Amino acid sequence: MPKLRRNQLERRIPIQHFGGKFFQNYIFRGFGPILVVILVWVSVICGICEEVSMVSAPLGFEVSGYERKKVFVSENGLFAFGFIDDNLKDDGNFAVGIWYSLENKTANVPVWTAGGGVRVSENSTITLSMDGCLTLFDNGVIVWSSDTKGLGVQSTSLLNNGNLVLLGSGGRKIWESFNYPTNTLLPGQSLHYPQSLHPSISSHYSLVMRRSGELALMWENNLTYWNSRLGSTTIAKEARFESNGVLGLIDGTGATVWFKSSESFRDPSVVLRHLRIDSDGNLRIYSWDSVLRVWRVGWQAIENQCKVFGSCGLYSFCGYNSGVPTCACLSEDSSNTEEGLPRTHPCNKMVDIGNCKEGTSMSTLKHTVFYGLYPPHDVGVMLNQEACKEYCSNDTSCVAATSTNDGSGLCMIQRTRSISGYHDASNSAVSFLKVCLVPLAVSASQADLRSNATSNSLPSGQNLSRTKNWKSIIVTVAVIVVVSACAFLGIEILVLWFIHKRRQIKAQSRIPFGKDAQMNPHYSALIRLSYDEVKELTANFKDQLGPSVFKGVLPNQIPVVAKVLNSVVASERDFRMIVTTLGATHHRNLVQLKGFCFEPKHKILLYEYIPKGSLQKWLSKPKQERNGVNWQQRLDIACGIARALAYLHSECQQCIAHGSLKFENVLLDEKLVAKLTDFGLHSLLDNDSASLSESLPERDIYMFGQMLLQILMGQQDIVGYSPQRLIQEMYHDKKSVGSVEWEGIERACRIALWCMQDRPFLRPSIGEVVKVLEGNLSADRPPPSAAFMRDNQVDYEESAEISVAI
């Protein structure tokens, strides 16, 4: 156990409120009340301690970014909670989280961060409000919350194992940070489906727990470059990290079905360990060396760091130099190679081969593998090495190619300019990179031959005179051309520099996040753009995806969608307040808001681009194509929509009604994960919601019930269907599905009819809908729907019979 520092003596005193407001009576363990009073007054009045620390705090406590020295410290002095002052990021912003509190400050790595590491300014506060919610504010805007309002929270405490807990009466745990891991697992902490670890809020890498119980390292949620490889019949329930340095997968009986251990396994001298996914995409177990006072790597998932997908980023490849991973640029005029990963200086963008004046040639790199980063989908063809090179050379869309050269005859074609790769001397692969052809200068020998042939036809004196005249003329013309070109180029550079600086100054005044928003490709805060900038990134609204919806690309090559709002009645203040609220939402089943434009005649919202399209597009396909989506996928899509609505209705700081739930507003990503868009826009558009006989959240539930039936039926138009026909359609496919899937379909039918009740008070809450769809809650037989009886002339007795069938 490391020795306590001088200022850690106070950390054993559970000061429950600080800031000079009041103190309560406490007992210092092992000492008397008099010593307690002396230590407290020395700490507060004399100020000899660098930090004001505590192990627990009651409702109403608050710490601001200006008071970063006020921190929680666990009773054993090993962990601290508060504002993380990261000296490596000199951006004036901070994260809030839990870190090791050791003597060596460089070893005090964070183990949990609020909001996945979201950065906040000094003008921010972390507070435990009187309603029991732990909330992080930045300039008055909520950026993270524990969502424990009204659950009976009475205090918060940092435990000796690094777990931050919110406690109710009798010490009951209501919320704990162990249930919401970010990038690290501490001893005793588990990972369950669908939880995941991310190096940072903007990282492309993640460690995910799959439904089957496998652990997988992934890039952008669609490419797996490492997994735990469980057997086809084995299903794990959780991944658990033990104090002895073992990462294991545990099944339903409590048995370990897969494990990896650290080199320091059962070493009694090692008392501190943690598991972390690092920014380079590798998963590692760290052990504390108490002699050298450093963290040592005891195990890592991928021994060859170059095998981690995208280790070196764009336009570069990874290799080893004296055993150290090294990044090198694909382009010769890019920055030099550098040791260590990831790169601190990105490589230059490669020349556009479509603009090569003299054609293209193929550069050969032996023992090298290339792959596309955006998107990571290469095309495989069966060709030998020379044919692979020739194929890419003749294909105008091919940027690079890799011949595996292992006897399989596989040739991987990259058709994206966003490529990366790795070099390994033991790898037999050969890669080809398409580059612009450089024209060769005329050889000196050929020039001499032409000169001699001319001089032989003239007398020697005349030759010499004419040669001197021509040389002087050529030199004079060359000097004039060079001077003129330099002057013209200098003037043009000066003009371009002036225009650039002027635009940069305007952009700084217009975009509140300035340089970061323009230069950082992973900046997640909302950006404000002018109408001209929106026109530029959408190519003057060229690529239309739907009514008032256009595709565009940000300067950092991230695709976005611009939605033009034609009927906005809000003032700029109200517009920005609503946009800020919508931008603070973060959920797997919500389309993320990236930015906005507000001008007197132009109001536009920028969303992330979802490539698969809307659910409406799927319903518009022929029936035989729609059948490719099985029942479980349909239920997963419906469940994703319900989770998004539950988050908006009950998990945000204030209820956000969607107000316009329809198939065009449900998008599907590459894995058919449903993502809800256009939520909350009823506050911006000129919609008379006051005329409705029900509230907008109640209307959302009704529309969801209708949408759920449409998803199950696989068609949008069900107006002419009676309840009897709906059930007949469902039972028609009963033989084609298993009993477990059919139970889910029955539950979905029941809850859909409950949602579509005419009387709003009969409808379930959206949280109950989610539990029913997940199978955690049963649904009773729904009463006859007045809407169905009115639309289809179905009498009460018939509807009752249908309800019994369901």
N, C-alpha and C positions, 0 to 999 in steps of 0.2 A: 504494500500500500504506500503510495508516495506521501512524503511528509507534507503537512499543511503549511502554507505560507503564513506570514504574520497576519495579513488581513483576512485569512480564512478562519481565525478564531471567532470572529463575529458571525460567520456563516452558520455556526451551531446555534445561534439565537434566533428563534423563529419570529422575526419582526414582521408583524402582519399588516402594518401600514407605515408608510414613510413619506418624506416630503415635508416634515415639520408639522404635520397636522395633529397626530396624537400617538401615544404609545400605550400599550397595555402591559399588564404584569406577566413576566415570564420567568422561567426557572432554567438557569444554565446547567446543563448536565454535568454533574460532578463538582459543581461549585455552588456557592451560596448566593442569595439575592443581592448582597452588597457588591460582590464582584460584578454581577450582571449590570447593576446601575452604573458602576464605574466605567465598564467597557462601553456601554451604550453612549454615555455622555462624552467619553473620549472620542468615540467614532463620529458622533454627530456634531459636537461643539468644537472640539479641538481640530478635527479634520485630519488626523494623522493617517487614516486609512484611505487608500486610493479608490475603493469601491464601497457602496452601500449595498449589502447583500441580504438575502432572505431565502428561506426554504418554503414558505407558504405565504399567501396573501388572501384577504377577504374580498367580498364584493365591493366594488367602487375603486379599487386600486388603479393607478394609471402611471405609465412611464412614457416620456416623450423622447424623440430622437436627440434632443438637446441634453438629456439626462442619461446618456448611454452607460455611465458608470454604475447605475442602479440595476442590479441583476439578481435573478434567482440563483442560488447555489444549493446543490443537494447536500444533505446532512453529512455525507462522507467527503464532501469537497471535490468530487470527481467530475461533476457536470454543472454547467451554468446555463441559464436561459435569459435572453434579453436581446438587445441590438448587437448584431455581429459587425464589428469594425474590421472589415476586410482590407488590409493594407495593400493587397495585390491589385485591387480595383480602385484606382484613384479617380472615381467619378462623382464623389460627393454623396453617393447613395449607400444604403445599408440594407441588410437582410435581418429578419428577426427569427431566432431559432435557438436550438440547444447545441452546445459544443463542449468538448473536453476542457476542464479547468486544471491544467497541469502547469508545472513550473516552466517548462519550455513552451513559449508562446507559439512557436512555429508548429508545434505538435497539437495545438488546440483546434483540431479540424471540426467543422460542424457535423452533427449526426442527424439533425432534423431541422427543417426550415418551414416557416409559415407560408402557405401558398406555393410550395415547391421552390422557394428561393426568390420570390418576387422582390424587386428592389424598391425601397422607399427613401424619401428625402428626410432631412433633419426635422422638417415640419410634419412629423408623423407621430402617432401615439399607439401604444398597445394597452388595452384596458379590459378589465373584467367588469362589465356593466352590472347595474343592480338587477337586471333581468336574467343574469346568469350566463351571458354570452361573452366569450373571449374574442375581441375584435381588434383588427389592425386598421387604422385610419391613415391616409396620406392626404394632406391638405383637405381634410374633411370628407374625403371619399373612402368608402369601405373597399379595401383591396383583399381582405381575407377575414373569415369568421368561423368560429367553431360550430355555429348553428345550434346552440344549446339553449336558446331563449325559452324560458318558462318550464325547464326540466328539473328545477329544484337545485341548481348549483348554488353552493354556499361559500366555497373557497377553491383555491388552486394551489397545487404543491408540485415540487420537482422531486421525484423519488431517487433513491440511490442508484438504481439501474439506468437512469437517464430518461425515464418515462415522465412526461408532463401530464398531470391528471387534473380534472375538474371534479371536485368531490361534493356530494350531497350530504344529507343527514346520516349520522352514524358512519361516516367515512366511506360511503358507497361511491364507487367510481361511475361517473356519468359519461365522461369523455376522456380519452387518453391518446397521446400522440403515437403510441405504439400501434394503434389501429389505422393510422394515416401516415405510413412511411413515405419518405421522399427519395433519398438516395442511399440510405444506410439502414442495415439491420443490426441492432445490438443484441448481446446474449439474452436469450429468452424471448426474442421477438419473432413473430411469424408473418408469412405472406400467404394470403388466400386469394383464390379467383374472385373477381377479376383485378386484384391489386397489382401494382407495378412500381418499379423504382426508376427514377430518371436522374441523370447527373445534374441537370438544371432545368429550369422552366422552358428554355429555348433549345434544348439538346435534341438531336435526331435519334439518340440512342435510348433504349429502355430495356429493363429486365422485367418480363411479364410472367405471370402465373396463368397458364392456360386452363381451359375447362377440364382437360384430361389430367391436370396435375403436373404437367411438364413445366420446367423452367426454361425460358428461351431468351436469348439476347437478340434484340431486333433493331433494325434501322427503319425509321419512319413507319413503324407498325405494319410493314408489308414485306420485309425481307429478313429472314432468320439466318444468322451466321454462327449460332451456337445453341444447342439445347441439351437437356439432361438425358434424352433418349430412354424413356421408359418403355417397357414392353407393351404390346398392343392390348393385353388383358389387365394391365396394372393401372390403377387410377389413384392418384395421391390427393389428399384433402388439403394439405398445407405444406409449405416449406418453412422449416424452423432452423434458426441459427442458435447453436448451443454454446455455453460458456467454455467448453473444452476445445473450441475451434472447429466444430463439425457443422457443415451445412447439409441438412437431410430433408428428404421428402417423406412425409408420414401419410399412411393410408387410413381408412376409416377405423381399423382395429388398433391403431396406435403403433403399428410396426413400421420400421424404416425400410423403404423400398429402393432408396437410392441415396448415396451420400458422398461428399467430398470433405477431406479433412486438411487442416493446415499442417505445415511442417512442425509447428510447435504443439501438436496434438498431445494433450495430457502433460505438457511441460509444467511442473508446479511453480516455476519461477515466473511464468507469464500469467498475469492476472487481468489484463485488459485486452480485449479483442473486438473487432467489428468487421462486418461484411459491407462492401461499398462498390457501387458501379461508378467508375471514374469517367472523367470527361473524354478520355480516349476510347470509350466504348467497351473497356474490359472490366470483368467482375473479379474482385480480389478480396481475400481474407487478410486483414492486417493484425499483427501482434505487437504489443508494446515491449520494446527492449529497455528494461529498467536500468541497465548499465550505461548504454550509449544514449539513452533518452531520445529514441527515435522510433517511428513506426516501421516495422519490417513486413514485407510481403511474404506470407506463408503459403499462399496458393493463388493462382489466377486461372480463370476459365480457359483462356487462349494463350498458350505458351508463346507462340510466335505472334508478336503484336502486329506484324504486317498482315496477318490473316484477319484482323478486325476490319470489317467492311468500312471503307472510307476513312481510314486512319489519318491520312494526310490531307484530305479535303480535295477541292476541285483542282484540276489541271496538274496533278502531281502523283508521284508513286512512292511507295515505301520500300526501303531496303535497309540492310545492316552494314554499319561501318565500325569495325573493331568490336562487334557484339552489341553496338548501340543502335536502336532504331533511328533511321535517318530519312528525312523527306527530301525528294528531289523534284524539280519542276519538269514538266513535259516540254515546255517551250524553252528554247536556248536563251532567249533574251529575258527570262524571268529571273527572280531573285535566286541567289546561290542556295546550295543545300544547307540544311541545318540539322543539328542533332536534337533529339527529344521530340515528343509528340504531345499535343498537336502543334502545328506550325504557328509561329507568332506572326509571320509575314506571309500572306497568301500569295500563290503564284499568279502571274499575269494571265489574263484571258488569252487563249490561243487565237491565232489569226483565222479569220473567217475564210475557209477554203473556197467558198463560193465566189470570192473576189480575187482569186489568184490570177494575175495577168498572164503568166507564162505557163499555166497549167499546174498540175499537182504531181508529187512523187510520193513514194512510200518509204518511210524511215523504219528500219528494223531494230528491234530491241529484244535480245535473247534473254532467256530465263525470266521473262516478264509477263505478267497477266494484267489485262485491262478489263474494267467493267464500268458500266454507266451508273452515275449517281442519281440523276434526275431525268427520267425515271429509271429505277434500277431493274429494267427489263431488257436483257440482251436477247438477240435472235440467234439461235443455234442452227448451223447447216453442216452437212457432212461433206467435208472437203479436206484434201491433204494440204500441206503447208504452202506450197507454191500456188495452188488453186485458191486457197484462202486469201493470199495476198492479192492475186489477180481479181478475185471477186470484189474485194473492197475497193480496189483501184478503179474498177469500172462502174461501181455503184455510187452515184452522185450523193446519195443520202448517207453513205457510210463514212464515219469519222475515223474509226480505228477498228482493228480486228485482232483476235487472239487465236492462234492455232495451238491446241493443247499438246500436240506432238507426242502423245503418249500411246499411239497405236489405235486410238478410238476413231480418229478421223474427224473429230469435232472442231468446228470453227465457230467462234462466238463473234457476232457482228454488233458493233456499237453504233447506233444511229443518233446518239445525243452528243453534243459537244461538251456536256458536263460529265467528264470521265475522270477516273482515278485508277489506281492499281498498286501492284507490289512486285518487287524484284527478289528472287530467291535463287541462289546459285545451284541449289539442288533441284530446281524445277526445270522440266524440259520444255516448257511452253515458250513460244516465240510470238511476239506481238508486232503489229504493224500500225504505224501512225501516219495518217495522211497529212502532208505538209505542202506548202507552196514551192514550186520548182524555181530555183535560183538560176538565172541565165549565166552561162560561162562567158568570160571576156575573151576577145580574140587573142590567140597566143602571140607572143612576141616574135616567134620565128616566122609566122605567116606574114606579119607586118613588115619584117625585114625583107622577105622575098619580094613583096609587092614594091617596096621602095627601090630595091636593086634593079628590078625589071624596068622601072621608069627611068632611072638614072642612066642606064646603058644606052638609051636612044638619044641622049643630049651630050654636047661637049662638056668637058669637066669644069671649066670656069663658069659657064652659064649655069651648070647644075648647082654649083656652090652658091652663086648669087641668088638664083631662084629659091633654093632651099632656105637661105637666110630670110628672104622676103616673106615666104610663106610661114616660116616659124614666127616671125615678128607679128604678122597679121593674126595668126592663130592665138598667140599669147595675149595680144591686145583685146581681141574679141572675147577670149575666155575670162580676162580680168573684168571687162565690162559686164559680162553676163553674171559672173559670180557676185560682183558688188551690187548689181541691180537686184539679183535674187535675194541676197542677204538683207538688203534694205527693205524690199517688199515683205520678206518673211518676218523681219523684226517688227514692222508696222502691224502686220496681221496678227502676230502673237500678242502685241500690246493691246490691240483692239479686242481680241478674244479674251484676254485676261481681264480686261475692264468689264466686258459683258458678263463673264463668269462671276466676278466678284459682286457685281450689281445683283445678279440673280441669287447669289448666295446670301447676300444681305437681306433681300426680300424674303427668301425662304426661311431665314432665321427668325424674322419677325412674324412670319405667317404660321410656321409650324412650331408649336410650343416645345417640341423635343429636339429641335435643332439638329446638330451634327449626328447624334446617335441615331435618330430616326432615318437619316439618309444613308449612313455608312454601315450600320450594323444590320446584316440580313436577318437576324433573329430577334429584332426589337419587337416586343409584344404590346407596347402601349399604343393607344389610339393616335393616329396622325390626322392632321387637318390639311386638306389640299384645296387649292383653288379650282375653279371650273376648268381653266385652261390646262392645269396639270392632269385633271381627270380625262380631258379630251386627249391629251398626249399619251397617257398610259393605256387608253382604250383604242388608240389609233382612230380618233374621231368617231367613236362608237360604231366601229366597223363590224365587230363580231357580236351579233345579237343572239342571246340565249333564250329570251322570252320577252313578254311585254315589259318594256322599260328596264330590261336586265341585259347587261353587256359584259363581255369578258375583257379583261385587261391584264397587264403585267407590270409589276412595280419595278423600279430601277434595279433592285436587288434580285430580279428574275423570279420573284414569287408571284404566281398567278392569283388574281383576285377577280371578284365579280362586283360591278358597279350597278346599284339599283337606283334608278332615278325616281324621286318622289314628286309626282306632279300635283298633288293636292294637299300640300302642307299648310296648316294654318297657325303653327306655333311660332312664337317669337324666337330670336336667336338665343336668348337666355334659356327659355324652356326647351328648345331644340338641343342645346348643348347639355342641359341637365339630364334629359332623357337618354341621349346618346351615351353619356358617361355611365348611367345606370346600366344600359344594355351592354356596354363594353366591359363592365366589371363581371359579367356572367362568364363562367368557365365550366363547361360540362361536356362529356364525351358525345352526347347526342344533340348538341347545339352547334350551329355554324357560327364560328367566331367572327365578331365584328372587328375589322382592321382599321377603319378610319371613316372620315366623313367630309363632306363639302357643304358649307352653308354660305350662300350668297342670296341677295334679294330675289333673284329670278331662278336660282338653281339650288336645289337641296338633294344631295346624293349620299348614299351609304355604301361603304366598301366592305364586302364580306370575303372570307376565304373561299377559294374555288374548290368545289366538290366535283370530280370528273365524271362520275357515273350518271349524273342527271337526277331528275325528280322521280318520285313514285308515280306521278302521272305518266311519265314516259314508259315506265314498266307496264302500267295498265293499258296503254295504247298499243302494246305489241299484240300480235296474233296469239290466240289461246294456246297453241302448241308451244310457243316460245315462253309464255308465262309459266307453263307447267314445269319449266326447268327450276323454278324456285319451289322447294319442298315446303311441307307444312311447318316444320320446325323453323325454317328461315322466315316464313311469314309471321309466325308467332314472335320471333326475335325482333323483326322489324317493328311490329306493333308494340312490343315491350319497350323498345328504345324510344318510341314516340311518347309512351306513357311516362317513362323516367324523365324525359326532358320536361314534360308538362309538370310533373311532381316537383322538379327542381325549381321551375319558374314560380309555381304557386306557393310552395311552402318552404323552400330552402334558401331563397334569396332574402336580403334584408327587408324588402317589401315585395308584396305579391305582384308578379308580372303576368298579366293575362296575355295569351297569344292574340285572341280577338279575330283571327282569320285562318283557322285551322282547315287546310285543304291539301289535296295531293300535290299541288304545285309547290307548296311550302315544305314538303318533306323530301330531302335529298338523300341519295344512297352513295356511300363511298365504294372503294374497290372490293371491300369485303361485305357489302350489302348492310353495313351499319347505318341505321337511320340517323339523320341529322336534321333538326328542325331549324327553319330560318324564318325571317320576317316576323319574329315574335315581338310583342310589345309595340308594334307600329300603329296600333289603334289610337295611341296617344298623339301621334304625329299627323295621321291622315284625318281628313274631314269626315269622320264617321259619327253618326248620331247614335252612340251607344246608349244614351239616356232613354231612348224610346223603347228599348227592349224590356220585356216583362221579367227578365232574369239578368243576373250579373254576368259579366264577361267570363269569369272563371267557370260559372255554371254552364255557360254556353260552350266553353271549351270542352267540358266533359261530354255534353250532348253530341258535339261534332266528332269527338274522338270515338264515341260508341258507334256512330254511323260509319266512320272511317274504318274501324276495326272489322265490322261486317263486310265492308267492301274489300278489305285486304284478304279476309278469309275466302270470300267468293271469287276473288281474282278478277273482279270487274267493278267499274265505278258506278254504273247505273243500276241501282237496286230499288228504285222508286216503285216500280210495278210489281215487286215481289211481296207476297204475303208472308207472314211468319211461317206458315206451313210449308211454303215452297222453299224458304231459306233452309229449314231443317232438312227437307228432302234432298236439297243440293249437298248439304254437309254429309248426310248419311250415305249418299251415293258414292263418296270416296272413302267410306270408313274401312273397306276391305284393303285399301292400298296403303294404310298406315298402321303403325303398331298401337298397342293399347295405351302406352304411355303418351304418345303423341295425341291420340284421340281424346284422352282425358284433358290435355291442354286445350284442344279445340272446343270441347264441351264447356270448359270454364270460360274460354274467350267468348263463346256465344252468349252464355248467361250474363256475363258482366257487360257485354255490349248492349243487350236489351235493357239491363238496369240503367246504363248510362243514358239511354234514349227515352227514359220516362218523361212524360209531359210535365209532371210536377217536379220542380227542381229539388225539393226537399227529399224526394225518394231516390235521387241519384247518389251514388257513392262518391267519396272523395277520391281524388286522383291517386293519393297514396294507397288507398284500399284497392284501387284498380291495379296498381303495380304489383301488390302482394298477391292478388288473384292470378295475374298472368304469370308470375314467377312460381306459382304453386304453393306459396306459403299461407294462403288463405282460401277457404272454400266460398262458393257463391250459392246462395239459396235460389230456388226457383223464382224467376222474375214474374211480377204480376202482368196481366194483359196490358199491352201498350196502346194507349188511346190514339197515338199517332198512326200506328198500323191499322187500327180499326177504322179510323177516319179515311185514310188514304186507300184502303183496299177493301172496304166493306166487309171486314171479318168480324163476326159477332163475338160476344164475350165467351160463349161456350167453346167455340173453336180455338180462340186464343188460349184459353185455359188448358185445353188438350195439348196444344203446342208447347206450353210452358212445362207441362209434365214430361213431355218427350225430352226437353232439354235437361 
